Amino acid sequence: MSWGLIQQEISVEEIRVGMYVSQLDRPWRDTPYWVEGILIRSQEDIDELARHCRHVFVDREKSAPESLTRLAPATREAALTEAVPGRAEAAQFRGMTVYRDQCSVDEELPAASEAWATAGTILDRIRTEMERNPGVRVAAAREASEALRESVERNPDALLLLARLRDSGDVLYDHSLRVSVHLLALGRHLGLDRGELSILGLGGLLMDVGKMQLPRALLERGKRLSPDERREMQRHVEYGEQILQRSHGIPDKVCDIVLQHHEREDGRGYPRGLVANEISACARMAAIVDSYEELLADRRLAGTPFEALKELREHGRWGLNSALVDQFTHCVGLFPVGSLVELDSGEVAIVLSHRRTQRFMPRVMRILDPQRQPYPDPLELDLGSTDPESEGAQRQIVRDLPAGAYGVDPARYYL
């Protein structure tokens, strides 16, 4: 089964606490739910679903066994299905590899930090060498991307946390690392094999290599560009193509990412105005990650990760593949690791890690009390805890917060 799901269609009247609803009888975007997949935790969850749906699909493997025993026999014997409305388009991007977290975020963080530092050092070396010889040593670039890939395979949340919390002040350097990490995480989420992950990681690092030929003033964070400056900025794709032509051993799919990550599904991208399937799958993924990072870098466009994801999903002007945008949203979660959130108690917390099937109920570190005063000893809470008596199970996220809200620097608490 390409999606790894064993699904059963039931009516909303048959939903029970403990079931995992993996699909609805209508598109997710037509409901208040932003992330595919709902673990039913209360009667309120059931009532909310009933307001929007008549039938749902239950994932038997992810549901609590006791929740399934109460299904009517006729329903229990119904044919299982993996034909899910709205996923046909996404299937073309899906791989067959099943990844499981090999360690916790805390356990992976030292290795992730080392991989981040290694990739950064190699990027600096590539930049220095390009000043003398405008080409890329592929071996060095591969070394950087492979260090990131290995960490993402073990547990992507560690590097995703670093991507949100670390800021060197070098826009091009930080953007390259963040794009590479998010592309690797998206590829892992889609079940792509290691070879394909390596392509995505390397493509992310080299995607904006042409910007090394631009004046530094153009790359300043949040800078408003004149029409002439915008045209010059767009030439970074042309410069990137020239650099790749002077390099040896760059895989074709990596070249596609560099040359096509500003192409758009509706033909309004650049430099060639490609349309839909004329754009490679890897480049379509890169376009989404690049747009997401662009939105987060400019707070005039999106103040929080949630707003960035909402912008990508709702506004066609981005010309992105909608099925892949949905998958990217599911990959990073509405509240990505490293982001600040407010709990229903009024407390402020940092998102530390996700469950792969309950991304709206992450593990968080509570750092400010309801009066926005720092806790002397920050406490970790698991919002997806199955123990109803635990404090984490009694808390929910009500909204995410912009970076720096209430003067909080998440890096000071966790890195």
C-alpha positions as CSV (number, residue, x, y, z in Angstrom):
1,M,0.0,0.0,0.0
2,S,1.7,3.2,-1.1
3,W,0.2,5.3,1.6
4,G,0.7,2.8,4.5
5,L,-3.0,3.2,5.5
6,I,-5.7,0.7,6.3
7,Q,-8.8,2.8,6.1
8,Q,-12.4,2.0,6.8
9,E,-15.3,4.3,6.0
10,I,-17.9,4.9,8.7
11,S,-20.6,7.4,9.4
12,V,-20.0,10.1,12.0
13,E,-22.6,8.5,14.3
14,E,-20.1,5.5,14.6
15,I,-17.1,7.6,15.6
16,R,-15.7,6.8,19.1
17,V,-13.1,8.3,21.3
18,G,-9.7,6.7,20.5
19,M,-10.3,6.5,16.7
20,Y,-7.9,8.2,14.3
21,V,-9.8,9.9,11.5
22,S,-7.4,10.0,8.5
23,Q,-9.7,11.4,5.9
24,L,-13.1,13.2,5.5
25,D,-15.9,13.0,2.9
26,R,-14.8,16.4,1.7
27,P,-11.5,18.3,1.3
28,W,-9.7,19.2,4.5
29,R,-9.5,22.8,3.3
30,D,-13.3,23.0,3.4
31,T,-13.3,22.4,7.2
32,P,-11.6,24.2,10.2
33,Y,-9.0,21.5,10.3
34,W,-5.6,22.5,8.8
35,V,-3.7,19.2,9.3
36,E,-4.8,15.9,7.8
37,G,-5.5,13.4,10.6
38,I,-7.5,13.8,13.8
39,L,-7.2,11.7,17.0
40,I,-10.7,11.7,18.6
41,R,-10.1,12.6,22.3
42,S,-13.6,13.7,23.4
43,Q,-17.2,14.0,22.6
44,E,-16.6,17.6,21.6
45,D,-14.3,16.3,18.8
46,I,-17.0,14.0,17.6
47,D,-19.6,16.8,17.7
48,E,-17.3,19.2,15.7
49,L,-16.8,16.5,13.0
50,A,-20.5,15.9,12.8
51,R,-21.0,19.6,11.9
52,H,-19.0,19.2,8.7
53,C,-19.2,15.6,7.6
54,R,-21.5,12.6,7.2
55,H,-18.8,10.0,6.7
56,V,-15.1,9.8,7.6
57,F,-12.3,7.3,7.0
58,V,-10.8,5.7,10.1
59,D,-7.2,4.5,10.1
60,R,-7.4,1.2,12.0
61,E,-3.7,0.9,12.6
62,K,-3.5,4.3,14.3
63,S,-6.8,3.9,16.3
64,A,-7.0,2.5,19.8
65,P,-8.1,-1.1,19.5
66,E,-10.9,-0.7,22.0
67,S,-12.4,2.1,19.9
68,L,-12.9,-0.3,16.9
69,T,-14.7,-3.1,18.7
70,R,-17.9,-1.1,19.0
71,L,-18.3,-0.8,15.2
72,A,-21.5,-2.5,13.9
73,P,-20.6,-5.9,12.3
74,A,-21.8,-4.8,8.9
75,T,-19.4,-1.9,9.0
76,R,-16.6,-3.9,10.5
77,E,-16.8,-6.3,7.6
78,A,-16.9,-3.6,5.0
79,A,-14.1,-3.5,2.4
80,L,-11.0,-1.6,3.5
81,T,-9.9,1.1,1.1
82,E,-6.9,3.2,0.4
83,A,-8.6,5.3,-2.3
84,V,-8.6,8.6,-0.6
85,P,-10.4,11.6,-2.1
86,G,-8.0,14.5,-2.9
87,R,-4.8,12.4,-2.7
88,A,-4.5,11.3,-6.3
89,E,-2.4,14.2,-7.3
90,A,-0.1,13.9,-4.3
91,A,0.5,10.2,-5.0
92,Q,2.8,11.0,-7.9
93,F,5.2,12.5,-5.4
94,R,5.0,9.7,-2.9
95,G,7.7,7.1,-2.3
96,M,7.6,3.7,-0.6
97,T,10.2,4.1,2.1
98,V,9.0,3.9,5.6
99,Y,11.0,6.0,8.1
100,R,10.7,5.7,11.9
101,D,12.4,7.9,14.4
102,Q,15.5,6.2,15.7
103,C,15.9,8.5,18.7
104,S,14.4,11.4,20.6
105,V,15.0,15.1,19.7
106,D,17.2,15.5,22.8
107,E,19.3,12.4,21.8
108,E,19.7,13.6,18.2
109,L,20.4,17.3,18.9
110,P,24.2,16.9,19.5
111,A,24.6,15.1,16.1
112,A,22.2,17.5,14.4
113,S,24.3,20.5,15.8
114,E,27.4,18.8,14.4
115,A,25.8,18.2,11.0
116,W,24.6,21.9,10.9
117,A,28.1,23.1,11.8
118,T,29.7,20.8,9.2
119,A,27.4,22.0,6.5
120,G,28.0,25.6,7.4
121,T,31.7,25.2,7.3
122,I,31.6,23.6,3.9
123,L,29.3,26.3,2.6
124,D,31.8,28.9,3.7
125,R,34.6,26.9,2.0
126,I,32.5,26.7,-1.2
127,R,32.0,30.5,-1.1
128,T,35.7,31.2,-0.6
129,E,36.7,28.8,-3.4
130,M,34.1,30.3,-5.8
131,E,35.8,33.7,-5.5
132,R,38.9,32.2,-7.1
133,N,37.1,29.6,-9.4
134,P,33.4,30.1,-10.1
135,G,32.4,26.5,-9.9
136,V,31.3,24.1,-7.1
137,R,33.3,21.2,-5.8
138,V,30.5,18.6,-5.8
139,A,32.3,16.3,-3.3
140,A,32.4,19.1,-0.6
141,A,28.7,19.9,-1.3
142,R,27.7,16.3,-1.0
143,E,29.6,16.0,2.3
144,A,27.5,18.8,3.7
145,S,24.2,17.5,2.4
146,E,24.8,13.9,3.5
147,A,25.6,15.1,7.1
148,L,22.2,16.8,7.1
149,R,20.4,13.8,5.5
150,E,21.7,11.3,8.0
151,S,20.4,13.4,10.9
152,V,17.0,14.0,9.3
153,E,16.6,10.2,8.7
154,R,17.2,9.6,12.4
155,N,14.8,12.3,13.6
156,P,14.0,15.4,11.5
157,D,12.7,17.5,14.4
158,A,16.3,18.1,15.8
159,L,17.5,19.9,12.6
160,L,14.1,21.6,12.1
161,L,14.5,23.0,15.6
162,L,18.0,24.3,14.8
163,A,16.7,25.7,11.5
164,R,14.1,27.8,13.4
165,L,16.3,28.8,16.4
166,R,19.8,29.5,14.9
167,D,20.5,32.7,13.1
168,S,24.0,33.6,12.0
169,G,23.0,36.9,10.5
170,D,24.2,35.8,7.1
171,V,21.0,35.7,5.0
172,L,22.3,33.5,2.2
173,Y,24.0,31.0,4.5
174,D,21.0,30.6,6.8
175,H,18.5,30.4,4.0
176,S,20.5,27.6,2.2
177,L,20.7,25.5,5.4
178,R,17.1,26.0,6.2
179,V,15.9,25.1,2.7
180,S,18.0,22.0,2.6
181,V,16.7,20.8,6.0
182,H,13.1,21.4,5.2
183,L,13.4,19.7,1.8
184,L,15.0,16.7,3.5
185,A,12.2,16.6,6.0
186,L,9.5,16.9,3.3
187,G,11.2,14.1,1.3
188,R,11.3,11.9,4.4
189,H,7.6,12.7,5.1
190,L,6.8,11.6,1.5
191,G,8.6,8.3,1.9
192,L,11.3,9.1,-0.7
193,D,14.3,6.8,-0.7
194,R,17.8,7.8,0.5
195,G,19.0,8.6,-3.0
196,E,16.1,11.0,-3.6
197,L,16.7,12.6,-0.2
198,S,20.3,13.2,-1.1
199,I,19.2,15.0,-4.2
200,L,16.8,17.2,-2.2
201,G,19.4,18.0,0.4
202,L,22.1,18.9,-2.1
203,G,19.6,20.8,-4.2
204,G,18.6,22.9,-1.2
205,L,22.2,23.8,-0.4
206,L,22.9,24.8,-4.0
207,M,19.5,26.3,-4.9
208,D,20.6,29.9,-4.5
209,V,24.2,29.5,-5.4
210,G,23.8,32.2,-8.1
211,K,23.1,34.8,-5.4
212,M,26.8,34.6,-4.5
213,Q,27.3,36.7,-7.7
214,L,24.9,39.4,-6.6
215,P,25.8,42.6,-4.7
216,R,25.5,42.0,-0.9
217,A,23.2,45.0,-0.6
218,L,20.5,43.1,-2.6
219,L,20.4,40.3,0.0
220,E,19.7,42.4,3.1
221,R,16.9,40.9,5.0
222,G,13.5,42.6,4.5
223,K,14.9,45.1,1.9
224,R,12.3,46.6,-0.4
225,L,13.6,46.1,-4.0
226,S,13.0,48.6,-6.8
227,P,11.9,47.1,-10.2
228,D,15.5,47.2,-11.5
229,E,16.8,45.5,-8.3
230,R,14.1,42.9,-8.6
231,R,15.1,42.1,-12.1
232,E,18.7,41.8,-11.0
233,M,17.7,39.6,-8.1
234,Q,15.9,37.3,-10.6
235,R,19.1,36.9,-12.5
236,H,20.5,34.7,-9.7
237,V,18.9,31.7,-11.5
238,E,20.9,32.6,-14.6
239,Y,24.1,33.0,-12.5
240,G,23.4,29.7,-10.8
241,E,23.1,28.0,-14.2
242,Q,26.4,29.4,-15.2
243,I,28.1,28.2,-12.0
244,L,26.7,24.7,-12.5
245,Q,28.0,24.6,-16.1
246,R,31.5,25.3,-14.7
247,S,31.1,22.5,-12.2
248,H,31.4,18.7,-12.8
249,G,29.2,15.9,-11.5
250,I,26.1,17.8,-10.5
251,P,23.1,15.5,-10.8
252,D,20.5,16.5,-13.3
253,K,17.8,16.6,-10.7
254,V,19.9,19.0,-8.6
255,C,20.3,21.2,-11.7
256,D,16.5,21.1,-12.0
257,I,16.1,22.5,-8.5
258,V,18.5,25.3,-9.1
259,L,17.0,26.3,-12.5
260,Q,13.3,25.7,-11.8
261,H,12.6,26.6,-8.1
262,H,11.1,30.0,-9.2
263,E,8.9,28.4,-11.9
264,R,5.2,28.2,-11.0
265,E,2.3,25.8,-11.8
266,D,0.4,28.6,-13.6
267,G,3.2,29.6,-15.9
268,R,3.9,32.9,-14.2
269,G,7.3,31.9,-12.8
270,Y,10.7,32.6,-14.2
271,P,13.1,32.3,-16.0
272,R,11.3,30.1,-18.6
273,G,7.6,30.3,-17.7
274,L,7.2,26.5,-17.3
275,V,3.8,25.1,-16.5
276,A,2.7,22.3,-14.1
277,N,4.4,19.0,-15.1
278,E,7.0,20.8,-17.1
279,I,8.5,21.6,-13.7
280,S,10.4,18.7,-12.1
281,A,8.9,17.2,-8.9
282,C,12.0,18.2,-6.9
283,A,11.8,21.8,-8.1
284,R,8.1,21.9,-7.2
285,M,9.0,20.8,-3.7
286,A,11.8,23.4,-3.6
287,A,9.5,26.1,-4.7
288,I,7.2,25.5,-1.7
289,V,10.0,25.4,0.8
290,D,11.6,28.5,-0.6
291,S,8.3,30.4,-0.5
292,Y,7.7,29.3,3.1
293,E,11.1,30.6,4.1
294,E,10.6,33.8,2.2
295,L,7.3,34.4,4.0
296,L,8.9,33.8,7.4
297,A,11.9,36.1,6.6
298,D,9.7,39.1,5.9
299,R,7.2,39.7,8.7
300,R,5.2,42.1,6.5
301,L,4.2,38.9,4.6
302,A,3.7,36.5,7.5
303,G,4.4,37.0,11.2
304,T,4.2,33.4,12.3
305,P,4.7,29.9,10.7
306,F,0.9,29.4,10.8
307,E,0.3,32.5,8.9
308,A,3.0,31.5,6.3
309,L,1.3,28.1,5.8
310,K,-2.1,29.7,5.5
311,E,-0.8,32.1,2.9
312,L,0.7,29.3,0.9
313,R,-2.6,27.3,1.0
314,E,-5.0,30.1,0.4
315,H,-3.5,32.4,-2.2
316,G,-3.1,31.1,-5.7
317,R,-0.7,34.0,-6.5
318,W,2.1,31.7,-5.3
319,G,1.3,29.3,-8.1
320,L,2.4,26.3,-6.0
321,N,1.3,22.7,-6.3
322,S,-1.6,22.4,-3.9
323,A,-1.2,18.7,-3.1
324,L,2.4,19.3,-2.1
325,V,1.5,22.4,-0.1
326,D,-0.9,20.2,1.9
327,Q,1.8,17.6,2.4
328,F,4.4,20.2,3.5
329,T,1.8,21.6,6.0
330,H,1.4,18.1,7.4
331,C,5.2,17.6,7.4
332,V,6.1,20.7,9.5
333,G,2.8,20.9,11.4
334,L,0.8,24.0,12.1
335,F,3.1,24.8,15.0
336,P,6.6,23.9,13.7
337,V,9.3,22.9,16.1
338,G,11.1,25.9,17.5
339,S,8.0,28.2,17.2
340,L,6.4,30.0,20.1
341,V,2.8,29.2,21.1
342,E,0.2,30.3,23.6
343,L,-1.6,27.6,25.6
344,D,-5.2,27.7,26.7
345,S,-3.9,28.4,30.2
346,G,-2.4,31.7,29.0
347,E,1.2,30.3,29.3
348,V,3.8,30.7,26.6
349,A,5.7,27.6,25.3
350,I,8.3,26.5,22.7
351,V,7.4,23.6,20.4
352,L,10.0,21.0,20.8
353,S,8.9,17.9,18.8
354,H,5.9,16.3,17.1
355,R,4.2,13.0,17.0
356,R,4.1,12.0,13.4
357,T,0.3,11.5,13.5
358,Q,-0.7,14.2,16.0
359,R,1.1,17.3,14.9
360,F,-1.4,19.6,16.5
361,M,-0.5,18.1,19.9
362,P,3.3,18.5,20.1
363,R,5.7,18.3,23.0
364,V,6.4,21.8,24.3
365,M,8.5,23.6,26.9
366,R,6.5,25.9,29.0
367,I,8.5,29.0,29.7
368,L,6.2,31.9,30.7
369,D,3.4,31.8,33.2
370,P,-0.1,33.3,32.4
371,Q,1.1,36.7,33.6
372,R,4.0,36.4,31.0
373,Q,6.6,36.0,33.7
374,P,9.4,33.5,33.2
375,Y,9.2,30.2,35.0
376,P,12.4,29.6,37.1
377,D,12.4,26.0,35.9
378,P,10.8,25.6,32.4
379,L,8.7,22.4,32.3
380,E,8.2,20.1,29.3
381,L,4.6,19.0,28.5
382,D,3.4,16.4,26.1
383,L,0.1,17.7,24.7
384,G,-0.6,14.4,23.1
385,S,-0.3,12.4,26.2
386,T,-2.8,9.5,26.5
387,D,-2.9,9.9,30.3
388,P,-6.0,12.1,30.9
389,E,-4.6,13.0,34.3
390,S,-1.3,14.4,33.0
391,E,-1.0,18.2,32.7
392,G,0.0,18.0,29.1
393,A,-3.3,16.2,28.2
394,Q,-5.2,19.0,29.8
395,R,-3.6,21.8,27.7
396,Q,-4.1,22.9,24.1
397,I,-2.5,25.4,21.8
398,V,-4.7,28.3,21.1
399,R,-2.4,30.3,18.7
400,D,1.1,30.6,17.6
401,L,3.2,33.7,18.3
402,P,5.6,35.8,16.2
403,A,9.3,35.3,16.8
404,G,10.5,37.4,19.8
405,A,7.0,37.8,21.3
406,Y,7.1,39.0,24.9
407,G,10.9,39.4,24.5
408,V,11.4,35.6,24.4
409,D,14.5,34.2,22.7
410,P,13.7,30.5,22.3
411,A,17.4,29.7,21.5
412,R,18.3,30.9,25.0
413,Y,16.1,28.3,26.6
414,Y,16.9,25.3,24.4
415,L,20.2,25.6,22.6
